[in-house]
Amino acid sequence: MNNEPNQIFSDLVENPKDYDVKIKVGEYPNIKEFKAHSIILLARSDYFKTALSSRWAKREDRFIIFDKPNISPLVFEILIKNIFE
């Protein structure tokens, strides 16, 4: 394999497969849903270590759901890409 781990993580942001976290950010009319993998969020982010182990997140079916209306989709996209790179 010639892919670096960082490239593989970046690909997961662009084309999420087998994700288990849905993060809805922004306020109407500027709302975007991001799909992510809890194992990567836990490993790479102290914020998500706390968030995923607390009552901040809802659970629906097999997904962990976050609603974050206080952050813009553009800013969150930058943050999530940095976590996955």
N, CA, C and O atoms as a Maestro MAE file, in Angstrom:
{
 s_m_m2io_version
 :::
 2.0.0
}

f_m_ct {
 s_m_title
 :::
 protein
 m_atom[340] {
  # First column is atom index #
  i_m_mmod_type
  r_m_x_coord
  r_m_y_coord
  r_m_z_coord
  i_m_residue_number
  s_m_chain_name
  s_m_pdb_residue_name
  s_m_pdb_atom_name
  i_m_atomic_number
  :::
  1 25 0.837 -1.180 0.000 1 A "MET " " N  " 7
  2 3 0.000 0.000 0.000 1 A "MET " " CA " 6
  3 2 0.880 1.239 0.000 1 A "MET " " C  " 6
  4 15 1.847 1.328 0.757 1 A "MET " " O  " 8
  5 25 0.544 2.172 -0.836 2 A "ASN " " N  " 7
  6 3 1.339 3.383 -0.886 2 A "ASN " " CA " 6
  7 2 0.638 4.566 -0.226 2 A "ASN " " C  " 6
  8 15 1.166 5.677 -0.258 2 A "ASN " " O  " 8
  9 25 -0.536 4.360 0.371 3 A "ASN " " N  " 7
  10 3 -1.241 5.442 1.056 3 A "ASN " " CA " 6
  11 2 -0.704 5.606 2.461 3 A "ASN " " C  " 6
  12 15 -0.510 4.631 3.187 3 A "ASN " " O  " 8
  13 25 -0.469 6.832 2.830 4 A "GLU " " N  " 7
  14 3 -0.100 7.151 4.197 4 A "GLU " " CA " 6
  15 2 -1.363 7.097 5.063 4 A "GLU " " C  " 6
  16 15 -2.463 7.314 4.554 4 A "GLU " " O  " 8
  17 25 -1.224 6.812 6.355 5 A "PRO " " N  " 7
  18 3 -2.404 6.802 7.229 5 A "PRO " " CA " 6
  19 2 -3.185 8.114 7.196 5 A "PRO " " C  " 6
  20 15 -4.416 8.097 7.222 5 A "PRO " " O  " 8
  21 25 -2.488 9.250 7.140 6 A "ASN " " N  " 7
  22 3 -3.189 10.536 7.097 6 A "ASN " " CA " 6
  23 2 -4.071 10.650 5.870 6 A "ASN " " C  " 6
  24 15 -5.168 11.202 5.956 6 A "ASN " " O  " 8
  25 25 -3.627 10.149 4.737 7 A "GLN " " N  " 7
  26 3 -4.439 10.198 3.525 7 A "GLN " " CA " 6
  27 2 -5.670 9.308 3.670 7 A "GLN " " C  " 6
  28 15 -6.756 9.660 3.211 7 A "GLN " " O  " 8
  29 25 -5.495 8.178 4.297 8 A "ILE " " N  " 7
  30 3 -6.627 7.276 4.519 8 A "ILE " " CA " 6
  31 2 -7.658 7.949 5.417 8 A "ILE " " C  " 6
  32 15 -8.856 7.884 5.141 8 A "ILE " " O  " 8
  33 25 -7.199 8.604 6.504 9 A "PHE " " N  " 7
  34 3 -8.124 9.321 7.380 9 A "PHE " " CA " 6
  35 2 -8.820 10.447 6.630 9 A "PHE " " C  " 6
  36 15 -10.024 10.642 6.793 9 A "PHE " " O  " 8
  37 25 -8.084 11.190 5.813 10 A "SER " " N  " 7
  38 3 -8.679 12.275 5.026 10 A "SER " " CA " 6
  39 2 -9.748 11.742 4.092 10 A "SER " " C  " 6
  40 15 -10.789 12.374 3.911 10 A "SER " " O  " 8
  41 25 -9.502 10.596 3.504 11 A "ASP " " N  " 7
  42 3 -10.490 9.987 2.610 11 A "ASP " " CA " 6
  43 2 -11.774 9.641 3.361 11 A "ASP " " C  " 6
  44 15 -12.861 9.700 2.787 11 A "ASP " " O  " 8
  45 25 -11.657 9.282 4.633 12 A "LEU " " N  " 7
  46 3 -12.844 8.960 5.426 12 A "LEU " " CA " 6
  47 2 -13.731 10.182 5.649 12 A "LEU " " C  " 6
  48 15 -14.946 10.041 5.788 12 A "LEU " " O  " 8
  49 25 -13.145 11.374 5.685 13 A "VAL " " N  " 7
  50 3 -13.938 12.598 5.819 13 A "VAL " " CA " 6
  51 2 -14.714 12.850 4.537 13 A "VAL " " C  " 6
  52 15 -15.898 13.185 4.577 13 A "VAL " " O  " 8
  53 25 -14.052 12.690 3.409 14 A "GLU " " N  " 7
  54 3 -14.681 12.970 2.116 14 A "GLU " " CA " 6
  55 2 -15.690 11.894 1.720 14 A "GLU " " C  " 6
  56 15 -16.723 12.204 1.128 14 A "GLU " " O  " 8
  57 25 -15.403 10.647 2.039 15 A "ASN " " N  " 7
  58 3 -16.261 9.518 1.666 15 A "ASN " " CA " 6
  59 2 -16.442 8.596 2.864 15 A "ASN " " C  " 6
  60 15 -15.851 7.518 2.921 15 A "ASN " " O  " 8
  61 25 -17.262 9.024 3.823 16 A "PRO " " N  " 7
  62 3 -17.398 8.205 5.035 16 A "PRO " " CA " 6
  63 2 -18.035 6.852 4.740 16 A "PRO " " C  " 6
  64 15 -19.036 6.758 4.030 16 A "PRO " " O  " 8
  65 25 -17.445 5.832 5.288 17 A "LYS " " N  " 7
  66 3 -17.970 4.474 5.142 17 A "LYS " " CA " 6
  67 2 -17.976 3.853 6.528 17 A "LYS " " C  " 6
  68 15 -17.010 3.983 7.280 17 A "LYS " " O  " 8
  69 25 -19.059 3.184 6.861 18 A "ASP " " N  " 7
  70 3 -19.191 2.535 8.164 18 A "ASP " " CA " 6
  71 2 -19.039 3.523 9.324 18 A "ASP " " C  " 6
  72 15 -18.495 3.173 10.371 18 A "ASP " " O  " 8
  73 25 -19.510 4.734 9.138 19 A "TYR " " N  " 7
  74 3 -19.453 5.748 10.192 19 A "TYR " " CA " 6
  75 2 -20.479 5.417 11.279 19 A "TYR " " C  " 6
  76 15 -21.449 4.699 11.038 19 A "TYR " " O  " 8
  77 25 -20.246 5.951 12.470 20 A "ASP " " N  " 7
  78 3 -21.190 5.726 13.563 20 A "ASP " " CA " 6
  79 2 -21.531 7.006 14.326 20 A "ASP " " C  " 6
  80 15 -22.198 6.961 15.360 20 A "ASP " " O  " 8
  81 25 -21.068 8.146 13.810 21 A "VAL " " N  " 7
  82 3 -21.350 9.436 14.432 21 A "VAL " " CA " 6
  83 2 -21.905 10.383 13.376 21 A "VAL " " C  " 6
  84 15 -21.377 10.486 12.269 21 A "VAL " " O  " 8
  85 25 -22.988 11.077 13.745 22 A "LYS " " N  " 7
  86 3 -23.552 12.132 12.899 22 A "LYS " " CA " 6
  87 2 -23.493 13.426 13.699 22 A "LYS " " C  " 6
  88 15 -23.980 13.495 14.828 22 A "LYS " " O  " 8
  89 25 -22.887 14.454 13.098 23 A "ILE " " N  " 7
  90 3 -22.745 15.734 13.776 23 A "ILE " " CA " 6
  91 2 -23.419 16.799 12.918 23 A "ILE " " C  " 6
  92 15 -22.962 17.105 11.817 23 A "ILE " " O  " 8
  93 25 -24.505 17.355 13.434 24 A "LYS " " N  " 7
  94 3 -25.233 18.391 12.705 24 A "LYS " " CA " 6
  95 2 -24.809 19.741 13.265 24 A "LYS " " C  " 6
  96 15 -24.971 20.009 14.455 24 A "LYS " " O  " 8
  97 25 -24.260 20.595 12.389 25 A "VAL " " N  " 7
  98 3 -23.746 21.891 12.836 25 A "VAL " " CA " 6
  99 2 -24.437 23.026 12.093 25 A "VAL " " C  " 6
  100 15 -24.956 22.852 10.990 25 A "VAL " " O  " 8
  101 25 -24.428 24.191 12.728 26 A "GLY " " N  " 7
  102 3 -24.994 25.386 12.121 26 A "GLY " " CA " 6
  103 2 -26.448 25.591 12.495 26 A "GLY " " C  " 6
  104 15 -27.068 24.781 13.186 26 A "GLY " " O  " 8
  105 25 -26.963 26.705 12.010 27 A "GLU " " N  " 7
  106 3 -28.359 27.062 12.223 27 A "GLU " " CA " 6
  107 2 -29.012 27.300 10.875 27 A "GLU " " C  " 6
  108 15 -28.345 27.656 9.904 27 A "GLU " " O  " 8
  109 25 -30.322 27.100 10.824 28 A "TYR " " N  " 7
  110 3 -31.075 27.301 9.596 28 A "TYR " " CA " 6
  111 2 -30.836 28.713 9.083 28 A "TYR " " C  " 6
  112 15 -30.895 29.654 9.874 28 A "TYR " " O  " 8
  113 25 -30.575 28.900 7.827 29 A "PRO " " N  " 7
  114 3 -30.618 27.953 6.710 29 A "PRO " " CA " 6
  115 2 -29.259 27.325 6.400 29 A "PRO " " C  " 6
  116 15 -29.103 26.664 5.374 29 A "PRO " " O  " 8
  117 25 -28.281 27.526 7.275 30 A "ASN " " N  " 7
  118 3 -26.919 27.060 7.020 30 A "ASN " " CA " 6
  119 2 -26.585 25.893 7.950 30 A "ASN " " C  " 6
  120 15 -25.825 26.049 8.906 30 A "ASN " " O  " 8
  121 25 -27.160 24.720 7.660 31 A "ILE " " N  " 7
  122 3 -26.948 23.514 8.466 31 A "ILE " " CA " 6
  123 2 -26.274 22.458 7.598 31 A "ILE " " C  " 6
  124 15 -26.618 22.284 6.429 31 A "ILE " " O  " 8
  125 25 -25.310 21.759 8.188 32 A "LYS " " N  " 7
  126 3 -24.644 20.668 7.467 32 A "LYS " " CA " 6
  127 2 -24.453 19.500 8.428 32 A "LYS " " C  " 6
  128 15 -24.151 19.692 9.606 32 A "LYS " " O  " 8
  129 25 -24.632 18.288 7.911 33 A "GLU " " N  " 7
  130 3 -24.399 17.086 8.714 33 A "GLU " " CA " 6
  131 2 -23.082 16.449 8.295 33 A "GLU " " C  " 6
  132 15 -22.834 16.213 7.113 33 A "GLU " " O  " 8
  133 25 -22.247 16.179 9.287 34 A "PHE " " N  " 7
  134 3 -20.971 15.508 9.066 34 A "PHE " " CA " 6
  135 2 -21.086 14.085 9.598 34 A "PHE " " C  " 6
  136 15 -21.730 13.835 10.617 34 A "PHE " " O  " 8
  137 25 -20.459 13.176 8.900 35 A "LYS " " N  " 7
  138 3 -20.436 11.769 9.309 35 A "LYS " " CA " 6
  139 2 -19.002 11.433 9.698 35 A "LYS " " C  " 6
  140 15 -18.056 11.782 8.991 35 A "LYS " " O  " 8
  141 25 -18.854 10.753 10.827 36 A "ALA " " N  " 7
  142 3 -17.513 10.486 11.333 36 A "ALA " " CA " 6
  143 2 -17.471 9.129 12.026 36 A "ALA " " C  " 6
  144 15 -18.487 8.450 12.174 36 A "ALA " " O  " 8
  145 25 -16.284 8.762 12.440 37 A "HIS " " N  " 7
  146 3 -16.022 7.479 13.088 37 A "HIS " " CA " 6
  147 2 -15.600 7.738 14.530 37 A "HIS " " C  " 6
  148 15 -14.601 8.414 14.775 37 A "HIS " " O  " 8
  149 25 -16.351 7.209 15.471 38 A "SER " " N  " 7
  150 3 -16.082 7.488 16.882 38 A "SER " " CA " 6
  151 2 -14.679 7.055 17.294 38 A "SER " " C  " 6
  152 15 -14.047 7.735 18.102 38 A "SER " " O  " 8
  153 25 -14.190 5.972 16.775 39 A "ILE " " N  " 7
  154 3 -12.867 5.482 17.173 39 A "ILE " " CA " 6
  155 2 -11.771 6.488 16.821 39 A "ILE " " C  " 6
  156 15 -10.815 6.656 17.578 39 A "ILE " " O  " 8
  157 25 -11.909 7.151 15.680 40 A "ILE " " N  " 7
  158 3 -10.925 8.159 15.277 40 A "ILE " " CA " 6
  159 2 -11.102 9.421 16.111 40 A "ILE " " C  " 6
  160 15 -10.118 10.014 16.555 40 A "ILE " " O  " 8
  161 25 -12.348 9.836 16.326 41 A "LEU " " N  " 7
  162 3 -12.594 11.016 17.154 41 A "LEU " " CA " 6
  163 2 -12.042 10.813 18.563 41 A "LEU " " C  " 6
  164 15 -11.426 11.718 19.124 41 A "LEU " " O  " 8
  165 25 -12.259 9.635 19.134 42 A "LEU " " N  " 7
  166 3 -11.747 9.334 20.473 42 A "LEU " " CA " 6
  167 2 -10.222 9.352 20.517 42 A "LEU " " C  " 6
  168 15 -9.631 9.849 21.476 42 A "LEU " " O  " 8
  169 25 -9.602 8.821 19.503 43 A "ALA " " N  " 7
  170 3 -8.143 8.718 19.480 43 A "ALA " " CA " 6
  171 2 -7.455 10.052 19.213 43 A "ALA " " C  " 6
  172 15 -6.321 10.260 19.645 43 A "ALA " " O  " 8
  173 25 -8.130 10.956 18.506 44 A "ARG " " N  " 7
  174 3 -7.452 12.161 18.035 44 A "ARG " " CA " 6
  175 2 -7.941 13.463 18.662 44 A "ARG " " C  " 6
  176 15 -7.406 14.525 18.345 44 A "ARG " " O  " 8
  177 25 -8.945 13.412 19.546 45 A "SER " " N  " 7
  178 3 -9.507 14.662 20.058 45 A "SER " " CA " 6
  179 2 -9.926 14.524 21.521 45 A "SER " " C  " 6
  180 15 -10.776 13.700 21.857 45 A "SER " " O  " 8
  181 25 -9.320 15.339 22.385 46 A "ASP " " N  " 7
  182 3 -9.721 15.352 23.794 46 A "ASP " " CA " 6
  183 2 -11.165 15.813 23.948 46 A "ASP " " C  " 6
  184 15 -11.889 15.310 24.806 46 A "ASP " " O  " 8
  185 25 -11.585 16.765 23.124 47 A "TYR " " N  " 7
  186 3 -12.971 17.232 23.171 47 A "TYR " " CA " 6
  187 2 -13.929 16.064 22.950 47 A "TYR " " C  " 6
  188 15 -14.872 15.877 23.719 47 A "TYR " " O  " 8
  189 25 -13.687 15.277 21.898 48 A "PHE " " N  " 7
  190 3 -14.591 14.173 21.601 48 A "PHE " " CA " 6
  191 2 -14.452 13.022 22.591 48 A "PHE " " C  " 6
  192 15 -15.399 12.258 22.773 48 A "PHE " " O  " 8
  193 25 -13.294 12.880 23.236 49 A "LYS " " N  " 7
  194 3 -13.181 11.882 24.315 49 A "LYS " " CA " 6
  195 2 -14.205 12.183 25.399 49 A "LYS " " C  " 6
  196 15 -14.869 11.281 25.911 49 A "LYS " " O  " 8
  197 25 -14.324 13.452 25.740 50 A "THR " " N  " 7
  198 3 -15.305 13.858 26.745 50 A "THR " " CA " 6
  199 2 -16.716 13.773 26.192 50 A "THR " " C  " 6
  200 15 -17.610 13.216 26.829 50 A "THR " " O  " 8
  201 25 -16.907 14.321 25.021 51 A "ALA " " N  " 7
  202 3 -18.252 14.392 24.437 51 A "ALA " " CA " 6
  203 2 -18.852 13.009 24.195 51 A "ALA " " C  " 6
  204 15 -20.039 12.799 24.445 51 A "ALA " " O  " 8
  205 25 -18.063 12.087 23.721 52 A "LEU " " N  " 7
  206 3 -18.580 10.754 23.412 52 A "LEU " " CA " 6
  207 2 -18.818 9.913 24.663 52 A "LEU " " C  " 6
  208 15 -19.552 8.926 24.616 52 A "LEU " " O  " 8
  209 25 -18.208 10.294 25.770 53 A "SER " " N  " 7
  210 3 -18.386 9.520 27.001 53 A "SER " " CA " 6
  211 2 -19.355 10.200 27.968 53 A "SER " " C  " 6
  212 15 -19.468 9.788 29.123 53 A "SER " " O  " 8
  213 25 -20.040 11.216 27.513 54 A "SER " " N  " 7
  214 3 -20.935 11.960 28.396 54 A "SER " " CA " 6
  215 2 -22.364 11.934 27.884 54 A "SER " " C  " 6
  216 15 -22.707 11.228 26.935 54 A "SER " " O  " 8
  217 25 -23.171 12.725 28.545 55 A "ARG " " N  " 7
  218 3 -24.571 12.835 28.144 55 A "ARG " " CA " 6
  219 2 -24.773 13.871 27.047 55 A "ARG " " C  " 6
  220 15 -25.915 14.180 26.708 55 A "ARG " " O  " 8
  221 25 -23.713 14.411 26.488 56 A "TRP " " N  " 7
  222 3 -23.823 15.404 25.416 56 A "TRP " " CA " 6
  223 2 -24.421 14.795 24.162 56 A "TRP " " C  " 6
  224 15 -25.102 15.477 23.396 56 A "TRP " " O  " 8
  225 25 -24.174 13.539 23.956 57 A "ALA " " N  " 7
  226 3 -24.569 12.888 22.703 57 A "ALA " " CA " 6
  227 2 -25.840 12.075 22.898 57 A "ALA " " C  " 6
  228 15 -26.058 11.447 23.934 57 A "ALA " " O  " 8
  229 25 -26.664 12.112 21.869 58 A "LYS " " N  " 7
  230 3 -27.848 11.248 21.843 58 A "LYS " " CA " 6
  231 2 -27.467 9.984 21.083 58 A "LYS " " C  " 6
  232 15 -26.541 9.983 20.272 58 A "LYS " " O  " 8
  233 25 -28.183 8.933 21.356 59 A "ARG " " N  " 7
  234 3 -27.976 7.699 20.613 59 A "ARG " " CA " 6
  235 2 -29.270 7.339 19.921 59 A "ARG " " C  " 6
  236 15 -30.328 7.273 20.546 59 A "ARG " " O  " 8
  237 25 -29.176 7.105 18.612 60 A "GLU " " N  " 7
  238 3 -30.324 6.688 17.814 60 A "GLU " " CA " 6
  239 2 -29.886 5.528 16.935 60 A "GLU " " C  " 6
  240 15 -28.955 5.654 16.139 60 A "GLU " " O  " 8
  241 25 -30.558 4.412 17.084 61 A "ASP " " N  " 7
  242 3 -30.181 3.196 16.364 61 A "ASP " " CA " 6
  243 2 -28.720 2.907 16.650 61 A "ASP " " C  " 6
  244 15 -28.336 2.762 17.811 61 A "ASP " " O  " 8
  245 25 -27.907 2.821 15.623 62 A "ARG " " N  " 7
  246 3 -26.482 2.521 15.827 62 A "ARG " " CA " 6
  247 2 -25.609 3.768 15.769 62 A "ARG " " C  " 6
  248 15 -24.383 3.669 15.712 62 A "ARG " " O  " 8
  249 25 -26.242 4.952 15.783 63 A "PHE " " N  " 7
  250 3 -25.505 6.203 15.615 63 A "PHE " " CA " 6
  251 2 -25.444 7.018 16.902 63 A "PHE " " C  " 6
  252 15 -26.357 6.987 17.727 63 A "PHE " " O  " 8
  253 25 -24.352 7.739 17.045 64 A "ILE " " N  " 7
  254 3 -24.203 8.759 18.070 64 A "ILE " " CA " 6
  255 2 -24.504 10.080 17.370 64 A "ILE " " C  " 6
  256 15 -23.925 10.379 16.326 64 A "ILE " " O  " 8
  257 25 -25.408 10.870 17.946 65 A "ILE " " N  " 7
  258 3 -25.880 12.089 17.300 65 A "ILE " " CA " 6
  259 2 -25.476 13.307 18.129 65 A "ILE " " C  " 6
  260 15 -25.728 13.362 19.333 65 A "ILE " " O  " 8
  261 25 -24.844 14.284 17.467 66 A "PHE " " N  " 7
  262 3 -24.524 15.567 18.087 66 A "PHE " " CA " 6
  263 2 -25.227 16.668 17.314 66 A "PHE " " C  " 6
  264 15 -25.229 16.662 16.083 66 A "PHE " " O  " 8
  265 25 -25.820 17.607 18.024 67 A "ASP " " N  " 7
  266 3 -26.336 18.833 17.424 67 A "ASP " " CA " 6
  267 2 -25.488 19.972 17.964 67 A "ASP " " C  " 6
  268 15 -25.448 20.208 19.171 67 A "ASP " " O  " 8
  269 25 -24.815 20.673 17.071 68 A "LYS " " N  " 7
  270 3 -23.941 21.778 17.458 68 A "LYS " " CA " 6
  271 2 -24.338 23.032 16.678 68 A "LYS " " C  " 6
  272 15 -23.635 23.419 15.745 68 A "LYS " " O  " 8
  273 25 -25.455 23.675 17.045 69 A "PRO " " N  " 7
  274 3 -25.895 24.851 16.299 69 A "PRO " " CA " 6
  275 2 -24.991 26.065 16.496 69 A "PRO " " C  " 6
  276 15 -25.057 27.014 15.714 69 A "PRO " " O  " 8
  277 25 -24.150 26.050 17.529 70 A "ASN " " N  " 7
  278 3 -23.325 27.209 17.851 70 A "ASN " " CA " 6
  279 2 -22.019 27.284 17.066 70 A "ASN " " C  " 6
  280 15 -21.185 28.144 17.351 70 A "ASN " " O  " 8
  281 25 -21.825 26.415 16.096 71 A "ILE " " N  " 7
  282 3 -20.615 26.453 15.271 71 A "ILE " " CA " 6
  283 2 -21.025 26.408 13.805 71 A "ILE " " C  " 6
  284 15 -21.945 25.683 13.424 71 A "ILE " " O  " 8
  285 25 -20.333 27.191 12.994 72 A "SER " " N  " 7
  286 3 -20.694 27.236 11.574 72 A "SER " " CA " 6
  287 2 -20.173 25.993 10.856 72 A "SER " " C  " 6
  288 15 -19.151 25.430 11.249 72 A "SER " " O  " 8
  289 25 -20.868 25.569 9.812 73 A "PRO " " N  " 7
  290 3 -20.397 24.414 9.042 73 A "PRO " " CA " 6
  291 2 -18.984 24.595 8.491 73 A "PRO " " C  " 6
  292 15 -18.207 23.641 8.468 73 A "PRO " " O  " 8
  293 25 -18.644 25.795 8.053 74 A "LEU " " N  " 7
  294 3 -17.309 26.036 7.497 74 A "LEU " " CA " 6
  295 2 -16.227 25.828 8.555 74 A "LEU " " C  " 6
  296 15 -15.220 25.169 8.298 74 A "LEU " " O  " 8
  297 25 -16.435 26.385 9.731 75 A "VAL " " N  " 7
  298 3 -15.459 26.229 10.816 75 A "VAL " " CA " 6
  299 2 -15.358 24.765 11.237 75 A "VAL " " C  " 6
  300 15 -14.257 24.255 11.447 75 A "VAL " " O  " 8
  301 25 -16.496 24.088 11.363 76 A "PHE " " N  " 7
  302 3 -16.460 22.689 11.786 76 A "PHE " " CA " 6
  303 2 -15.785 21.808 10.742 76 A "PHE " " C  " 6
  304 15 -15.084 20.859 11.093 76 A "PHE " " O  " 8
  305 25 -15.987 22.108 9.480 77 A "GLU " " N  " 7
  306 3 -15.324 21.331 8.428 77 A "GLU " " CA " 6
  307 2 -13.810 21.426 8.560 77 A "GLU " " C  " 6
  308 15 -13.107 20.431 8.385 77 A "GLU " " O  " 8
  309 25 -13.309 22.606 8.866 78 A "ILE " " N  " 7
  310 3 -11.865 22.776 9.082 78 A "ILE " " CA " 6
  311 2 -11.416 21.952 10.290 78 A "ILE " " C  " 6
  312 15 -10.394 21.269 10.235 78 A "ILE " " O  " 8
  313 25 -12.180 22.018 11.373 79 A "LEU " " N  " 7
  314 3 -11.829 21.261 12.580 79 A "LEU " " CA " 6
  315 2 -11.824 19.756 12.332 79 A "LEU " " C  " 6
  316 15 -10.884 19.063 12.720 79 A "LEU " " O  " 8
  317 25 -12.863 19.257 11.691 80 A "ILE " " N  " 7
  318 3 -12.965 17.807 11.488 80 A "ILE " " CA " 6
  319 2 -11.876 17.308 10.539 80 A "ILE " " C  " 6
  320 15 -11.344 16.212 10.716 80 A "ILE " " O  " 8
  321 25 -11.550 18.115 9.535 81 A "LYS " " N  " 7
  322 3 -10.465 17.714 8.627 81 A "LYS " " CA " 6
  323 2 -9.142 17.658 9.370 81 A "LYS " " C  " 6
  324 15 -8.324 16.777 9.104 81 A "LYS " " O  " 8
  325 25 -8.916 18.585 10.301 82 A "ASN " " N  " 7
  326 3 -7.682 18.551 11.087 82 A "ASN " " CA " 6
  327 2 -7.631 17.332 11.999 82 A "ASN " " C  " 6
  328 15 -6.558 16.766 12.208 82 A "ASN " " O  " 8
  329 25 -8.755 16.926 12.538 83 A "ILE " " N  " 7
  330 3 -8.791 15.724 13.378 83 A "ILE " " CA " 6
  331 2 -8.453 14.490 12.549 83 A "ILE " " C  " 6
  332 15 -7.750 13.596 13.022 83 A "ILE " " O  " 8
  333 25 -8.947 14.438 11.324 84 A "PHE " " N  " 7
  334 3 -8.766 13.254 10.487 84 A "PHE " " CA " 6
  335 2 -7.480 13.288 9.670 84 A "PHE " " C  " 6
  336 15 -7.196 12.340 8.939 84 A "PHE " " O  " 8
  337 25 -6.697 14.358 9.777 85 A "GLU " " N  " 7
  338 3 -5.432 14.411 9.015 85 A "GLU " " CA " 6
  339 2 -4.247 14.108 9.884 85 A "GLU " " C  " 6
  340 15 -3.113 14.110 9.405 85 A "GLU " " O  " 8
  :::
 }
 m_bond[339] {
  # First column is bond index #
  i_m_from
  i_m_to
  i_m_order
  :::
  1 1 2 1
  2 2 3 1
  3 3 4 2
  4 3 5 1
  5 5 6 1
  6 6 7 1
  7 7 8 2
  8 7 9 1
  9 9 10 1
  10 10 11 1
  11 11 12 2
  12 11 13 1
  13 13 14 1
  14 14 15 1
  15 15 16 2
  16 15 17 1
  17 17 18 1
  18 18 19 1
  19 19 20 2
  20 19 21 1
  21 21 22 1
  22 22 23 1
  23 23 24 2
  24 23 25 1
  25 25 26 1
  26 26 27 1
  27 27 28 2
  28 27 29 1
  29 29 30 1
  30 30 31 1
  31 31 32 2
  32 31 33 1
  33 33 34 1
  34 34 35 1
  35 35 36 2
  36 35 37 1
  37 37 38 1
  38 38 39 1
  39 39 40 2
  40 39 41 1
  41 41 42 1
  42 42 43 1
  43 43 44 2
  44 43 45 1
  45 45 46 1
  46 46 47 1
  47 47 48 2
  48 47 49 1
  49 49 50 1
  50 50 51 1
  51 51 52 2
  52 51 53 1
  53 53 54 1
  54 54 55 1
  55 55 56 2
  56 55 57 1
  57 57 58 1
  58 58 59 1
  59 59 60 2
  60 59 61 1
  61 61 62 1
  62 62 63 1
  63 63 64 2
  64 63 65 1
  65 65 66 1
  66 66 67 1
  67 67 68 2
  68 67 69 1
  69 69 70 1
  70 70 71 1
  71 71 72 2
  72 71 73 1
  73 73 74 1
  74 74 75 1
  75 75 76 2
  76 75 77 1
  77 77 78 1
  78 78 79 1
  79 79 80 2
  80 79 81 1
  81 81 82 1
  82 82 83 1
  83 83 84 2
  84 83 85 1
  85 85 86 1
  86 86 87 1
  87 87 88 2
  88 87 89 1
  89 89 90 1
  90 90 91 1
  91 91 92 2
  92 91 93 1
  93 93 94 1
  94 94 95 1
  95 95 96 2
  96 95 97 1
  97 97 98 1
  98 98 99 1
  99 99 100 2
  100 99 101 1
  101 101 102 1
  102 102 103 1
  103 103 104 2
  104 103 105 1
  105 105 106 1
  106 106 107 1
  107 107 108 2
  108 107 109 1
  109 109 110 1
  110 110 111 1
  111 111 112 2
  112 111 113 1
  113 113 114 1
  114 114 115 1
  115 115 116 2
  116 115 117 1
  117 117 118 1
  118 118 119 1
  119 119 120 2
  120 119 121 1
  121 121 122 1
  122 122 123 1
  123 123 124 2
  124 123 125 1
  125 125 126 1
  126 126 127 1
  127 127 128 2
  128 127 129 1
  129 129 130 1
  130 130 131 1
  131 131 132 2
  132 131 133 1
  133 133 134 1
  134 134 135 1
  135 135 136 2
  136 135 137 1
  137 137 138 1
  138 138 139 1
  139 139 140 2
  140 139 141 1
  141 141 142 1
  142 142 143 1
  143 143 144 2
  144 143 145 1
  145 145 146 1
  146 146 147 1
  147 147 148 2
  148 147 149 1
  149 149 150 1
  150 150 151 1
  151 151 152 2
  152 151 153 1
  153 153 154 1
  154 154 155 1
  155 155 156 2
  156 155 157 1
  157 157 158 1
  158 158 159 1
  159 159 160 2
  160 159 161 1
  161 161 162 1
  162 162 163 1
  163 163 164 2
  164 163 165 1
  165 165 166 1
  166 166 167 1
  167 167 168 2
  168 167 169 1
  169 169 170 1
  170 170 171 1
  171 171 172 2
  172 171 173 1
  173 173 174 1
  174 174 175 1
  175 175 176 2
  176 175 177 1
  177 177 178 1
  178 178 179 1
  179 179 180 2
  180 179 181 1
  181 181 182 1
  182 182 183 1
  183 183 184 2
  184 183 185 1
  185 185 186 1
  186 186 187 1
  187 187 188 2
  188 187 189 1
  189 189 190 1
  190 190 191 1
  191 191 192 2
  192 191 193 1
  193 193 194 1
  194 194 195 1
  195 195 196 2
  196 195 197 1
  197 197 198 1
  198 198 199 1
  199 199 200 2
  200 199 201 1
  201 201 202 1
  202 202 203 1
  203 203 204 2
  204 203 205 1
  205 205 206 1
  206 206 207 1
  207 207 208 2
  208 207 209 1
  209 209 210 1
  210 210 211 1
  211 211 212 2
  212 211 213 1
  213 213 214 1
  214 214 215 1
  215 215 216 2
  216 215 217 1
  217 217 218 1
  218 218 219 1
  219 219 220 2
  220 219 221 1
  221 221 222 1
  222 222 223 1
  223 223 224 2
  224 223 225 1
  225 225 226 1
  226 226 227 1
  227 227 228 2
  228 227 229 1
  229 229 230 1
  230 230 231 1
  231 231 232 2
  232 231 233 1
  233 233 234 1
  234 234 235 1
  235 235 236 2
  236 235 237 1
  237 237 238 1
  238 238 239 1
  239 239 240 2
  240 239 241 1
  241 241 242 1
  242 242 243 1
  243 243 244 2
  244 243 245 1
  245 245 246 1
  246 246 247 1
  247 247 248 2
  248 247 249 1
  249 249 250 1
  250 250 251 1
  251 251 252 2
  252 251 253 1
  253 253 254 1
  254 254 255 1
  255 255 256 2
  256 255 257 1
  257 257 258 1
  258 258 259 1
  259 259 260 2
  260 259 261 1
  261 261 262 1
  262 262 263 1
  263 263 264 2
  264 263 265 1
  265 265 266 1
  266 266 267 1
  267 267 268 2
  268 267 269 1
  269 269 270 1
  270 270 271 1
  271 271 272 2
  272 271 273 1
  273 273 274 1
  274 274 275 1
  275 275 276 2
  276 275 277 1
  277 277 278 1
  278 278 279 1
  279 279 280 2
  280 279 281 1
  281 281 282 1
  282 282 283 1
  283 283 284 2
  284 283 285 1
  285 285 286 1
  286 286 287 1
  287 287 288 2
  288 287 289 1
  289 289 290 1
  290 290 291 1
  291 291 292 2
  292 291 293 1
  293 293 294 1
  294 294 295 1
  295 295 296 2
  296 295 297 1
  297 297 298 1
  298 298 299 1
  299 299 300 2
  300 299 301 1
  301 301 302 1
  302 302 303 1
  303 303 304 2
  304 303 305 1
  305 305 306 1
  306 306 307 1
  307 307 308 2
  308 307 309 1
  309 309 310 1
  310 310 311 1
  311 311 312 2
  312 311 313 1
  313 313 314 1
  314 314 315 1
  315 315 316 2
  316 315 317 1
  317 317 318 1
  318 318 319 1
  319 319 320 2
  320 319 321 1
  321 321 322 1
  322 322 323 1
  323 323 324 2
  324 323 325 1
  325 325 326 1
  326 326 327 1
  327 327 328 2
  328 327 329 1
  329 329 330 1
  330 330 331 1
  331 331 332 2
  332 331 333 1
  333 333 334 1
  334 334 335 1
  335 335 336 2
  336 335 337 1
  337 337 338 1
  338 338 339 1
  339 339 340 2
  :::
 }
}
